[in-house]
Amino acid sequence: MTLAPETTDLSVQLQLEDGWFTVCDLSRLLPGRGMAALLPDGRQAALFRDRNGTLYAIDNRDPFCGAAVLSRGLTGTRQGRPFVASPLLKQCFDLETGQCLDDESVRVATYEVRVA
């Protein structure tokens, strides 16, 4: 989802199995920086807002080491694909699909994001 930079006073929501879950105010997501959110079932999501205002949400757990750290990773693009690099082992995960760009057999969950 892409938003105009001046959009304020809105909430970011993730689509979960039982409906939309409000995570935070849009103003809390700074471009280029991730943020972790605790979900009702105890899992964590990593949320990102790129410099164009596009929002992404993936599982916060790094599947290579098991730590909940992807929200602290560095964001960038590789061949036009937005990604986050794990701060621990540096594997990159596509923010749109969850696919690991360094190991095609690994993927993290993604969440549909909306602003309400």
N, C-alpha and C positions, 0 to 999 in steps of 0.2 A: 504494500500500500504506500503511495507517495502522497506527501502533504506539502502544502505551501509553508515556507519557513515562518510566516507570521501567525500561524494557527496556534491559539492558546486556549486554556480552560477546557481542554478535552481530555477524556480518559482513554488509555490504551487497553484494549481487551483482546484476550486470546480465546480461540474456539477450542473448547474441551469436549469430551464425550457427552456431557450433560448440558451443554450450552456455553454461552459467552461468560468469561470470567474477567472482571476488571482487575488490572495489574497495577497501574500507576497513572499519574497525570502525565500527559504528553510532554510537558515542560521538563520532566525529570530525565528524559532521554536526550542526551547530548550527542550531536553528530560525531561519529567516529569512535564513540566509547560505548561499551556494553554495560548492561545492568542485569543482575540476577533477580528473579522473582520466585517466591515460594508458592507452589500450586496447592490446591486443597488436598490432593492425595499424597503430599509430601515430596513429590518430585520438584525439580527446579527448572525454570526456563531461562535462557539467556536472550535478552532483548537488545536489538541494535537499531540505530537510526543513522542512515548514511547522510552524506553532505547534501544530497538531493532531497532529503526528507523521507526516503523510502524506509519502511519499518520491516524488521525481520524478527522471528523468534524461533529458536532451536532449543533442543535439550541442552542443559548446562553441563551435563556430565561428559567428561572426556572418556570415550570408550577405550582408549589405549592405556590409561592409568587409573581410571575409576574416580578421579577427583572432580568435584563440581567447580570447574575453573574456566569454562569456555567464555563466560561473560567478561573475563579479564584479558582475553586475547586481543591481538592486533587485527584490525580489519584492513581489507584492501581488495584489489581485483586481480584476477588471473585469467587472461584470455577473455575478458569482458564479464567474468563471473564474480559476483561479490562473495567474499569469504572472510572467515575469522580463523586465525592461526592460534592453536592452543598455546598458552603461555608456558606449558611444561615441556612437551615433546615436539612442539612446532608443527604438527600435522595441520593441514588446512581443511576447513569444512565449508562447503558451498552453503551460503545463507538462504538460498531459495529452495534447495532440494535436500540439504543435510548430508549429501554425498561427500565422503572424504576425497579430496583431490589428490592425495598421495597414496591411497590404498582403496581401490574400487570395491573391495569386499566389505568395507566399513561405511556405515551411515548413522547419523543421529536423527532423532525425530524432529520434525518441523511443526510449527503451529501457524494456523491462519491468524492474521492480525487485523484488527479494525480499530478505528477511532470513533468514539461515541460522545 
